[in-house]
Amino acid sequence: MALRFAIPEVKGRGAGLGNDLFPWAKAHIAAEELQLAALDPAWGLNPRRYWRYFGKSRLDWLRNRALPRLLPSFRFTEADYRATGCDDYGDAISVWAKEKGLSSHAPLVVVAEGMWGGFHGIRKARGFVLSRLYGARGAVERLYRVRRLIDSESLVVAMHIRMGDFSPATAGVDFKGRFDLSLPLDWFIGVRDCIRAALGKRVRFVVVSDGDPARQASLLGGPDTVVARSIGDNPCGDLLLLATADLLVCSVSSFSMWAAFLSQAPYIWFSGNLQEHEGYLSIWGHEPAQRAPDGATLRHIQALRTCAAGVMPRGVPVGFDGVVPDHVFRLLEEMHGMRRTASDLVQYGVVPAGRLTGAVSQEH
């Protein structure tokens, strides 16, 4: 078999999991499109020791750094990606490889890099990333141990509170476009109180945080709240906890973004972080490539303006007051009603024998 590899670039000793998942997803897509063997990120030098969760060697960096030097190596850059005119990473790298005349049989290395292109470009890698997270050491066990503390019919609201290496926000700071600040704890408390008032005992909160519990005491208390850190520490399990919730309350971090991307549930985003462009709000609208006439921001604005059915966003902006829009609660109430075991056929549930409201008639 030809020596043909897609290698996700890990810069220096490595970054946080949210950042390093991007080149890993890209390497998977590149491997599928160009018939390569995808290698895992080299985390052996990362002080966060991610290699433990994925069953890798601490010497993996030797292989990933040596191969691009031993074999013909090609780096797919942001400039290459933009030049193709494709949003989808797989489409773009296929066009690039064809233009480069890369043989489908010769030994080579393709280096996948960076966070550019965002989630919009790597949508087809969603299943791959989920498979790796579910297969990570201790992740499923952590998910089970937290979920067993919550009634199966309760709605789960997961709150990601990023502190750690983020700077605490100071009075009057502008959060717009900032990705290095912890959101005020009062914002999370306001969101929680709003949800509690609307849903009462039907909801349970799961808090995922790398912060000091003593600083978060006002948020962590209460019989309806589970603190993930009290049941060990596993970043892959934490990401799955966030991604499998019924509603996700995000921090401004790539970790929260990955949870929202891997989930199909609604999520709340701090509105003070968003950019306004032509009457619409966006996380990424400030980037030159997104604001270009053919960029995703303007194209998506145009698509929403011509959408006759109206807009029901999955990502919901919430301001400093913590007030969650009513349509989120209507959606969650519907989800809670559908979760009842008594009416779930595959769980020995029953449904009325008469015609259900809105059912299509089979009579002719």
C-alpha positions in Angstrom: 0.0 0.0 0.0 1.3 3.5 -0.9 2.5 5.7 1.9 -0.2 8.3 1.8 -1.2 10.3 4.8 -3.4 13.2 6.0 -1.8 14.7 9.1 -3.6 17.3 11.3 -1.2 20.0 12.3 -0.6 20.5 16.0 1.3 23.7 16.6 4.0 23.8 19.3 3.0 21.6 22.2 -0.7 21.8 21.2 -3.7 23.9 22.1 -7.1 23.2 23.8 -9.3 20.4 22.6 -11.7 22.7 20.8 -8.9 24.2 18.7 -7.2 21.0 17.8 -10.4 19.3 16.8 -10.5 21.5 13.7 -7.4 20.2 11.9 -8.3 16.6 13.0 -11.7 16.9 11.3 -10.0 18.4 8.2 -7.5 15.6 8.0 -10.4 13.1 8.1 -12.2 14.9 5.2 -8.9 15.1 3.3 -8.3 11.4 3.8 -11.8 10.5 2.5 -11.6 12.8 -0.5 -8.0 11.9 -1.6 -7.7 8.2 -0.5 -5.2 8.9 2.3 -4.7 7.3 5.7 -5.7 9.9 8.3 -3.5 10.2 11.3 -4.6 11.5 14.7 -3.2 14.7 16.2 0.1 14.5 18.0 -0.8 15.2 21.6 2.2 13.6 23.3 3.7 17.0 24.2 0.4 18.7 25.1 0.4 19.6 28.8 -3.3 18.7 28.9 -2.3 15.1 28.2 -5.1 14.4 25.7 -3.2 11.4 24.5 -4.5 9.5 27.5 -8.1 9.7 26.3 -7.4 8.5 22.8 -5.1 5.7 23.6 -2.1 7.2 21.9 1.6 7.2 22.6 3.4 10.1 24.1 5.9 9.8 21.2 3.2 10.4 18.5 4.7 13.7 17.7 7.9 12.1 16.3 5.9 10.3 13.7 3.7 13.3 12.7 6.7 15.6 12.4 8.9 13.1 10.6 6.6 12.0 7.8 6.2 15.4 6.2 10.0 15.6 6.0 10.5 12.0 4.6 7.7 12.1 2.0 6.6 14.7 -0.6 4.5 17.1 1.6 1.7 19.4 0.6 0.1 22.0 2.9 -3.5 23.0 2.2 -3.6 26.6 3.4 -6.4 29.1 4.0 -5.3 30.9 0.8 -5.6 27.6 -1.1 -9.1 27.1 0.4 -10.3 30.6 -0.5 -8.9 30.3 -4.0 -11.2 27.4 -4.8 -14.4 29.4 -4.1 -15.8 26.4 -2.2 -17.3 26.6 1.3 -17.2 22.8 1.9 -13.7 21.7 2.9 -14.0 18.4 1.0 -15.0 20.1 -2.2 -12.2 22.6 -1.8 -9.4 20.2 -1.1 -10.6 18.0 -4.1 -10.4 21.0 -6.4 -7.0 22.0 -5.0 -5.6 18.4 -5.4 -6.7 18.2 -9.0 -5.1 21.6 -9.8 -1.9 20.5 -8.1 -1.9 17.3 -10.1 -1.6 15.2 -7.0 -1.4 11.5 -8.0 -4.0 9.1 -6.5 -1.2 6.5 -6.0 2.1 8.2 -5.2 3.4 8.5 -1.7 2.7 11.9 -0.1 1.6 13.8 3.0 -1.2 16.4 3.1 -1.1 18.6 6.1 -4.4 19.9 7.4 -4.2 23.1 9.4 -6.0 25.8 11.3 -9.5 26.8 12.4 -10.2 28.8 9.2 -13.3 27.9 7.3 -15.0 27.3 10.6 -17.7 24.7 11.2 -19.4 25.6 8.0 -16.6 24.0 6.0 -16.3 20.7 8.0 -20.0 19.8 8.4 -19.4 16.4 6.9 -16.9 15.5 9.6 -19.6 15.8 12.4 -20.1 12.1 12.7 -16.4 11.4 12.7 -15.7 13.8 15.6 -18.7 12.3 17.5 -17.3 8.8 17.0 -13.9 9.8 18.4 -15.4 11.5 21.4 -17.7 8.5 22.2 -14.7 6.2 21.8 -12.5 8.3 24.1 -11.4 6.7 27.4 -13.9 7.3 30.1 -16.1 9.6 28.1 -19.2 7.4 27.9 -18.8 6.3 31.5 -18.8 10.0 32.6 -21.8 10.7 30.5 -23.6 7.8 32.1 -22.6 8.8 35.7 -24.0 12.3 35.3 -27.1 11.2 33.4 -28.1 8.6 36.0 -28.6 11.5 38.5 -31.3 13.0 36.3 -34.7 11.6 35.7 -35.0 10.4 32.1 -38.1 12.6 31.4 -36.5 15.8 32.7 -35.3 18.5 30.3 -31.5 18.9 30.6 -30.0 22.4 30.3 -26.2 22.3 30.1 -24.2 25.4 31.1 -20.6 25.7 30.0 -18.8 28.3 32.1 -15.3 28.8 30.8 -12.8 30.3 33.2 -9.4 28.6 33.4 -7.0 30.6 31.2 -9.6 33.2 30.2 -9.4 36.6 31.7 -12.2 37.7 34.0 -14.3 40.5 32.6 -13.9 43.9 34.0 -16.6 46.6 34.4 -17.5 48.2 31.1 -15.5 45.8 28.9 -16.7 45.3 25.3 -17.3 41.6 24.6 -17.9 42.1 20.9 -15.7 39.8 18.9 -13.7 38.8 22.0 -12.8 35.1 22.6 -10.5 35.4 25.6 -12.9 36.6 28.3 -15.0 34.8 30.8 -18.6 35.8 30.7 -20.0 37.3 33.9 -21.3 34.7 36.3 -24.4 36.9 36.9 -25.3 36.4 33.2 -25.4 32.6 33.7 -27.4 33.1 36.9 -29.9 35.3 35.2 -30.4 32.8 32.4 -30.8 29.9 34.9 -33.3 31.9 36.9 -35.3 32.7 33.8 -35.4 29.1 32.8 -36.3 27.9 36.3 -39.2 30.4 36.4 -40.6 29.2 33.1 -40.1 25.4 33.4 -40.0 24.7 37.1 -39.4 21.1 38.1 -39.4 19.9 34.5 -35.8 21.0 34.1 -32.4 20.0 35.5 -29.1 21.9 35.1 -25.7 20.4 34.3 -22.8 22.7 34.9 -19.5 22.1 33.0 -16.8 24.4 34.1 -13.0 24.6 34.6 -13.4 27.4 37.2 -13.1 27.4 40.9 -16.3 26.0 42.5 -16.0 28.4 45.4 -16.4 31.3 42.9 -19.5 29.7 41.4 -21.3 28.8 44.6 -24.2 31.1 43.8 -24.8 29.1 40.6 -24.0 25.6 41.7 -26.4 25.3 44.5 -29.8 23.7 44.4 -31.3 20.2 44.1 -31.9 20.7 40.4 -28.2 21.2 39.5 -25.5 18.6 38.8 -21.9 19.8 38.8 -19.9 17.7 36.3 -16.6 18.3 38.0 -17.9 16.6 41.1 -17.9 13.4 39.1 -14.3 13.5 37.9 -12.6 15.2 35.0 -12.8 14.2 31.4 -12.9 16.8 28.6 -14.3 14.4 26.0 -17.1 13.4 28.4 -17.8 17.1 29.1 -18.1 17.9 25.4 -20.6 15.0 25.1 -22.6 16.3 28.1 -22.9 19.7 26.5 -23.7 18.3 23.0 -26.4 15.9 24.3 -28.4 18.4 26.4 -31.8 19.7 25.4 -30.6 23.3 25.7 -27.0 24.5 25.8 -25.9 27.8 27.4 -22.6 28.6 25.8 -19.5 30.4 26.9 -17.6 32.3 24.3 -15.1 29.6 23.5 -14.4 27.0 20.8 -15.3 24.3 23.3 -18.9 25.6 23.5 -18.9 26.1 19.7 -18.0 22.4 19.2 -20.8 21.4 21.6 -23.3 23.5 19.6 -22.0 22.1 16.3 -22.2 18.5 17.5 -25.7 19.0 19.0 -29.0 19.5 17.2 -30.6 21.2 20.1 -31.1 25.0 20.6 -28.3 26.9 22.2 -28.0 30.3 23.9 -25.2 32.7 23.0 -24.3 35.9 24.8 -25.6 38.7 22.6 -22.9 41.2 23.7 -20.3 39.1 21.8 -22.1 39.2 18.5 -21.5 41.5 15.5 -24.3 43.4 13.9 -24.4 43.5 10.1 -27.3 44.9 8.1 -29.8 44.2 10.9 -28.6 40.7 11.6 -26.3 39.3 14.4 -23.4 37.0 13.8 -20.4 35.5 15.7 -18.1 35.7 12.7 -19.5 38.6 10.6 -16.4 40.7 11.4 -14.0 38.5 9.5 -13.0 40.0 6.1 -13.7 36.8 4.3 -17.2 36.6 5.7 -18.0 40.2 5.0 -16.9 40.0 1.3 -19.7 40.2 -1.3 -19.5 36.5 -1.8 -18.8 35.6 1.8 -21.1 33.4 3.9 -22.4 36.3 6.1 -23.9 38.3 3.2 -25.2 35.2 1.4 -26.9 34.0 4.6 -28.4 37.4 5.2 -29.9 37.3 1.7 -31.2 33.8 2.2 -33.0 34.8 5.4 -34.5 37.9 3.8 -36.1 35.8 1.1 -37.3 33.1 3.4 -41.0 33.1 3.3 -41.4 30.8 6.3 -39.8 33.2 8.7 -36.8 32.4 11.0 -36.7 30.2 14.1 -32.9 30.3 15.0 -31.2 27.4 16.8 -28.7 29.8 18.2 -30.5 32.3 20.4 -28.9 35.6 21.5 -29.5 36.6 25.1 -28.5 39.9 26.6 -27.1 40.9 30.0 -30.5 40.7 31.6 -30.6 36.9 31.0 -34.1 37.0 29.6 -34.6 33.9 27.3 -37.1 34.4 24.4 -40.5 32.7 24.9 -40.2 30.6 21.7 -37.4 28.7 23.4 -39.7 27.6 26.2 -42.5 26.7 23.8 -40.0 24.4 22.0 -38.7 22.9 25.3 -42.3 22.3 26.5 -43.0 20.4 23.3 -39.8 18.3 23.8 -40.8 17.6 27.4 -44.3 16.4 26.3 -42.8 14.1 23.6 -40.4 12.6 26.2 -43.0 10.9 28.3 -42.3 7.3 28.5 -46.0 6.5 28.8 -46.5 7.6 25.1 -43.3 6.2 23.7 -44.1 3.1 21.7 -40.7 1.6 21.8 -40.6 1.9 25.6 -43.9 0.0 26.1 -45.8 3.2 25.8 -49.2 3.7 24.3 -50.9 6.2 22.0 -54.7 6.8 21.5 -56.3 4.4 19.1 -58.4 7.2 17.6 -57.1 9.5 14.9 -54.4 11.9 16.2 -54.7 15.6 15.6 -53.2 16.6 12.4 -52.8 13.0 11.1 -53.1 12.4 7.4 -56.3 10.4 6.5 -55.7 7.0 4.8 -59.3 6.9 3.6 -60.0 7.0 -0.2 
